Amino acid sequence: MTLILLYLVVLILVAVVLFGVGSVLFGRGERLPPLPRATTATMLPASEITGADVEALKFTQTLRGYKVAEVDWALDRLGQEVDQLRGQVAALRAAYGVDDFVPDSDAAAESETHVP
């Protein structure tokens, strides 16, 4: 019985020491102050959105997922960017007299069988 009690005391001491070392190394876990109301940390550039911008996009988490307003805003901005780019492509095609893009048969067959 004494041996089990000694193991328990040593285990508690090791846990306290590890917690203390972790607290010193990683900080005490201070939280950032909350954002002011009606603001968000979700950001996208005003124009020329890149893939890296989309990958870096973060949303505020709520109890049942993400804030709907932030996701809707990001999807709206991305949709506007896609529409703008498609308009530019159409204008360039019209300016240079290029018909719709028709890929070669090998690339078309490959893209049809590829499922992400």
C-alpha distance (Angstrom), angle and dihedral (degrees) to the residues before:
residue distance angle dihedral
M1 . . .
T2 3.81 . .
L3 3.79 90.7 .
I4 3.81 92.1 54.6
L5 3.81 90.7 48.7
L6 3.81 90.2 49.8
Y7 3.84 90.7 50.6
L8 3.80 90.0 50.1
V9 3.82 92.7 50.8
V10 3.81 91.6 47.7
L11 3.80 90.7 48.0
I12 3.81 91.3 52.0
L13 3.82 91.2 47.8
V14 3.81 91.6 50.3
A15 3.81 90.5 49.0
V16 3.82 91.6 50.4
V17 3.80 92.0 48.8
L18 3.81 92.6 47.8
F19 3.79 90.7 48.2
G20 3.81 90.7 50.2
V21 3.81 93.1 48.6
G22 3.81 90.8 47.2
S23 3.79 91.5 49.4
V24 3.80 91.7 51.7
L25 3.80 93.9 46.1
F26 3.80 99.2 42.3
G27 3.79 102.3 28.8
R28 3.74 130.9 -112.1
G29 3.78 95.1 -72.9
E30 3.79 99.0 -104.8
R31 3.76 109.9 -176.8
L32 3.75 123.3 -132.8
P33 3.77 115.0 -111.9
P34 3.79 112.7 -97.2
L35 3.79 119.1 -97.0
P36 3.79 116.1 -101.9
R37 3.80 115.3 -94.5
A38 3.81 117.0 -80.8
T39 3.81 92.7 21.7
T40 3.77 130.7 104.8
A41 3.79 138.9 -167.7
T42 3.81 89.9 -134.9
M43 3.82 107.7 114.2
L44 3.79 138.0 176.6
P45 3.81 127.1 172.0
A46 3.81 117.6 -99.1
S47 3.81 90.6 -114.4
E48 3.79 142.6 -5.6
I49 3.79 96.9 44.6
T50 3.80 112.2 -163.2
G51 3.78 132.5 -158.1
A52 3.81 89.2 -105.2
D53 3.81 89.5 56.7
V54 3.79 90.4 53.9
E55 3.82 92.0 46.6
A56 3.82 90.6 50.8
L57 3.81 92.1 50.1
K58 3.81 112.0 120.7
F59 3.79 128.8 -174.4
T60 3.79 130.4 -156.3
Q61 3.79 109.7 -103.4
T62 3.75 120.1 -131.5
L63 3.77 132.8 -175.0
R64 3.81 94.3 -81.6
G65 3.80 102.8 29.1
Y66 3.80 131.0 -63.3
K67 3.79 132.5 -16.7
V68 3.78 104.7 -83.7
A69 3.81 93.4 -147.1
E70 3.81 92.0 56.3
V71 3.81 93.8 48.0
D72 3.81 91.5 46.6
W73 3.81 90.5 49.4
A74 3.82 92.6 50.0
L75 3.81 92.9 47.1
D76 3.81 90.5 48.5
R77 3.82 91.5 51.2
L78 3.79 92.2 47.0
G79 3.80 90.4 47.9
Q80 3.81 90.9 51.6
E81 3.80 90.4 50.1
V82 3.81 92.2 49.9
D83 3.82 91.1 48.2
Q84 3.81 90.8 49.0
L85 3.80 92.4 49.8
R86 3.81 92.3 46.9
G87 3.81 88.8 50.8
Q88 3.80 90.4 51.7
V89 3.80 91.2 49.1
A90 3.80 91.3 49.4
A91 3.82 91.0 48.8
L92 3.81 91.5 50.3
R93 3.79 91.7 47.9
A94 3.79 90.3 50.6
A95 3.81 92.1 46.4
Y96 3.79 93.2 51.2
G97 3.81 95.9 36.1
V98 3.80 94.6 -119.7
D99 3.79 116.9 157.7
D100 3.80 121.7 -140.1
F101 3.77 112.5 -54.1
V102 3.81 112.5 -96.8
P103 3.82 112.6 -170.5
D104 3.78 120.7 -145.0
S105 3.79 114.9 -91.6
D106 3.84 95.8 -106.0
A107 3.79 94.1 54.5
A108 3.82 91.7 43.5
A109 3.80 92.0 52.3
E110 3.79 91.0 46.7
S111 3.82 93.7 49.3
E112 3.80 92.1 48.7
T113 3.80 93.4 54.4
H114 3.80 95.3 44.0
V115 3.81 113.0 95.5
P116 3.82 116.4 -176.8
